[in-house]
Amino acid sequence: KDKWQRARSKLLFLSRMTRINERLINYGTSRDLFDLSKRNAVSVKQNLEPTLGPAEKYDSFLLLPDSLMASIWSVIIIILLLYTAYVMPYKLAFIDANSDTWFYLDLCIDCLFMCDVVINLNSAYNDDSGKLVASRKTIAWNYLTSWMIIDVVASMPMGLLEIAIFGKDTEFDARVLRLARLPRLYGLL
């Protein structure tokens, strides 16, 4: 039992030393490392964490690009885009889309794409120099001049537009309206 205790202690020591070594390699050190009067915890935190700067504050409702929520939402949007890329053309060509199941599924997907427009308007981003942009005005202008128009057109609920324009019991085949969602696939490229 004593041998296992010593082996465990050695393994803990080695893992701690490995972590310290990785931190030294990643963050470096200085000659003032052990002089507590010269070490400044605020400057260390500013160097280790991406911040907006001391004078800038950002809205707490902004979605930061490195957050877990941003990663989860990106995965959801990728799944929706893959659905758009694979299922929608197949459905337009081979499936009679008059069933309620397809109608409600498309409506849910359109609602998620509308949520994506709102989330993109509330998402901070890193500019070309790597600085975090958190000004709502700048975010809105950047989104408006890039993908917003395409996203808004692609997120329109085409099934509801079909019913509003042509009626539910019409013989007109309005599948062409659903092709408005395809420009969103440029985001995959």
N, C-alpha and C positions, 0 to 999 in steps of 0.2 A: 504494500500500500504506500509505503514511503517513497519507493521509486516512481510510482505514478504521480505522486504529489510533486516531486522534483521535476519530472518531465512536463507536467502541466505548467509549473512555474516558468520553466525555460521557454515553453511555447508562448505563454503570455508575454514574457519579456521580449521575445523575438518579434511577435506581432506588433507590440507597442513601438519597438525600435524601427520596424519597417514603416509604420505609419508616420513616425517623426521624420524619417529619412525622406518619404514621399512629400511631406509638407515642406521640408527644407528645399527639396528640388523644385517644387512648384512655386513656392512663395519666396524663397531665398531667406537671407538673414543679414544682420549687420554687426558691426563690432560692439554696438550698444545693446546687444540682445539681453544680457543679464543685468544691465543697469536700469532698474525700474524707474528711476527719476527721469531718464531720457526717453523711455518708451512711451509712445502716444497711442493709446488704444483706438482713438477716433480715426487717426490716419491709417492705421492698419485695417480697420473696418472699411474705410473708403477705398483702399487699394484692393481689398479682397472681394467686395461686393459691387456689382454694377449699380451705380446711382445716377441721379440726375444732376448732381452738383449740390453744393451747400445752400444756394439761394433758391433753387428751383424746387417747387413742390408739385406733386401730381395728384390728380383726383383718385380717390381710393376705389372708384368704380371702373377704372381703366383696367383692361386685361393686359398684363405684361407679357412680352413675347416668350420668356423662358418659364412661365408659370405652368403648373400641372393642368390647369383648366384649358390653357391655350393648346397644349399638346393633345388633350382629349378631344377638344373641338376639331382640331386638324384631322384627327383620325376619323371622326364622324363625317366630316366633309369629304374626305377621300373615299369613304364607303359610298356616300351619296353620289359622288361623281362617277365611281365605277358602276353603280347601278344605272346612271344616266348613259354611260358609254356602252354598256352591254345589254341591259334589259330593254331600255326604251326603243332602240332601233328594231330589236327582235319583236317587240310588242306591236310597233307600228306596222311591221311587215306581215306578221303571221297571226296575231291574236285579235279577236274582236274585243275592243276596249270598252264595250257598253256595259260591262259588269260593274256592280257596285264595289266589289273588292278592289279592282284596279283603280276606280275613281277615288276611293278613300285613301288608298296607298299613295297615289300621286298627289293628293291634297296634303297629306302628312309630309311628304317630301318637299313640296312647295313651301309649306310652313317652315320647315327646317332651313330651307334656302333663304326665306325672308328673315329668319332669326340670324342667319349668317351675315346678312347685310347690316343688321343692327350691331352685331358683335364686331364686325370689321370697323364700324364707326366708333367703337369704344375700345379699340385695341391699339396700344402703343406699339411702336415699331423701332427698329434700329435703322438709322440712315446709312448712307454709303460709307461714312467715316466711322461707323460703329456706335455713334452717340444715340442714346435712347430719346426718341421723340415722343413727348407726352402731352403736347398742346392739342386740345381738341380741335381747334381751328386748323392747325397744320395737318392733323390726321384726316379730318374731313376733306380738306382740299386735295391731299395726296390721293385719297380713295376716289374722290369724284373725278380726278383727272386720269385715273388708271382703270379700275375694274367696276366701279359702282354702276354705271349705266348697263353694262352687260349683266351684272348680277341682279339688278332690279328687273330687267326684262326676262331673264331666265327664271326668276322666282315667282313670276306671276302665275296664279293658279289657272292654268289653261282649261282644265275641266269646267271650272265655274264660268270662265269666259265663253266657252262653247255653249253652255246652257243659257247664259245671258243673251248671247248674240243669236243663236240659231234655235234655241228651245230644246227641251229634252226629247221630244218625240219627232224630231226632224229626220228626214232621209239624207240630209247633207252630211258628207263624211269630212269632218274637220280635223283630221289627223295632222294636217300641215301646220296647224297652230301649235302643236306640241313640239315642233322642230325649233321653236324659239329657245328651248332649253339647251340646245347643242352648243351655242357659243361659250357656255360655261366650261366646256371641256378644254378650252384653250388653257385653262388654269393648270391642267395636268402636264402640259408640255414644258 
